[in-house]
Amino acid sequence: MKTLEEEAQEFEDGNYMTATDKDVFIAGAKSKWVQAEKIKAQIEVLEATLKKYIDDNLSEFYIRGMISDLHQQLKQLEDESKT
């Protein structure tokens, strides 16, 4: 899998991006919004997984803990974005 920097370089080569455009591309991909969207997607996957494995109490406890941790990370990102 290509790194973010390789993707930016490839896009730059094909689209005549400047070095500044490349930096903006990379910064956007690493933005708090992108991080938040990744966390939201992880939460959705875990919640769907939880529904499948609800009968196994240990798995349920573990998955609920992971979901809780992700919600905390998301709240922290959202709080940081407000400042």
N, C-alpha and C positions, 0 to 999 in steps of 0.2 A: 504494500500500500504506500502511496506517495505521501510525503510529509506536506504540511500546509505550505511550507516555503517552496517546495517543488511544484505544487499546484499553482501557486502564484507566479512562479517563474514561467511555467508552461503557458499560463494565460497571458502573461506579459509578452512573451515571444510571439504569440498569435494575434495579439490585439494592440500592439504598440503602446503598452503601458509605460509610464514613467516610473522611476524608482519610488517616487512619492505615492503613486497609485498602488504600487505593489505593497508598500507599507500600510496603506489604508485598507487594502484587501485583507492583509494578515490581521491587522488590528480588529477589523470587523468580525472576522471569523473567531477571534478570541474574546469578543466583547461579552459583557455581563449578560446581555440579552441572549446570545447564543448559549452561554453556560446555563442560563435559566431554562431555555427550551430543551436542552439535553437532559436536565434534571427532571423536567415535566414528563419527557418521554420515558425516562427510567421509572418514574412513579407509575405511569400508565401500564408499563410492562409488568411491574411487580404486582400491581393491583389485579391485573388479569391473571397472573400466575397464582396469586393468593386464592382467587375464586376456584381455580382448578384443584388446588391442594388443601382446601379448607379442612378436610378430614384429618390431616396429619397435624396435631397440635404443635409439635416442635417446628415444623416448617412454617406454620402460620405465625408463631411467635417470632421467628427469625425474619420472615418477610415483613411483618408489621414493623419490626425494629428498623429494617432498611428503609421502609417507606417513611417512617418518622424522621430518620436521619436526613433523607432527601428533602423532606418538607422544611426542616430546619435550615439546610443549605440554601434552599430556594428563598426562604424568608430573609436570610442574611443578605443574599444578593439583591433582593428587592429593596431592603433597607439601605444598603450601600448606594443603590441607584438613586435614591431619593435625596441623598446629600450632595 
